Amino acid sequence: MPERHPLTVVHPDKDRLREATGARIVLALADALAERETVHVSLTGGSMGIAVWEAVASSPLAELVAWDRVHFWWSDERFLPTGDGDRNAQQAFDAFLGGSAVPAGNIHVMGSSDEFPDQHRAAEVYAAELAEWAEDGAAAPRFDLTLLGMGPDGHMASLFPGREEILEDDAAALGIEDSPKPPPGRVTLTLPLINGSERVWFLVAGQDKAPALGRVLDVAGRAATVEELRETPAAGAHGIRETLYLVTRDAVGEAGG
Ligand SMILES: O=C1O[C@H](COP(=O)(O)O)[C@@H](O)[C@H](O)[C@H]1O
């Protein structure tokens, strides 16, 4: 197993986290595009997961990126009708994608409740779309960058604590029922899929997340045990090349934020 060298970058507050991460995203994409023709990014929802794309939208650096060569995917989605303001894709569209030069064909949204009978079918179809873009028989394209949020309960994507979905090692995507965070129906990528990413960046802000983030950082340099994964699913995610925890001061239990 390759060694992990996670890095935590502490920002004074949410505004600085948003601005710094917006710039970091643009530079990482520009670097990745210098290495290969097509770059794949996996987005997350949540407060910081959307705010950083507002920062990209207003960044003068954004012109460094050939947006027509970047593909967008999601680590999870709320199973709601197309256009619902609570859908992660809709929020990303409003924050950045809608006003960007990214072609519609590069935007791979997870299925919505007006298109599919249930979230399980939406997950199967998303897994098939991922496989279409994979190289060499893999389950998905290699994500150059995966952004993740984390809830105060330690969930990431739609992989929640105290449940078995975090241990799924076969499917690429899963339908989730009875999510403890609304809405109850969701679609999520699985942990092995997320861990196939070159870079995984967690965006974590707020004092309420300090206990869960503490547990994640305790195991960040090694593989989490099954018990640790069940208690804090976010503790299982890491990138092949890089794992970054981009956090606010209060999220690591310091004053401020
Ligand atoms: O519901 C969700 O929550 C998490 C975390 O959101 P946050 O607002 O606490 O940062 C998010 O990462 C996930 O994509 C979303 O569906």
The ligand as a Gaussian input file, in Angstrom:
#p B3LYP/6-31G(d) Opt

LIG

0 1
 O      -25.643000      16.757000       2.382000
 C      -24.476000      16.921000       2.126000
 O      -23.630000      17.306000       3.128000
 C      -22.197000      17.209000       3.006000
 C      -21.577000      18.208000       3.987000
 O      -22.203000      19.479000       3.855000
 P      -21.763000      20.734000       4.733000
 O      -22.737000      21.829000       4.388000
 O      -21.870000      20.324000       6.174000
 O      -20.356000      21.043000       4.344000
 C      -21.763000      17.394000       1.578000
 O      -20.388000      17.133000       1.444000
 C      -22.563000      16.457000       0.677000
 O      -22.144000      16.544000      -0.658000
 C      -24.013000      16.859000       0.733000
 O      -24.845000      16.061000      -0.075000

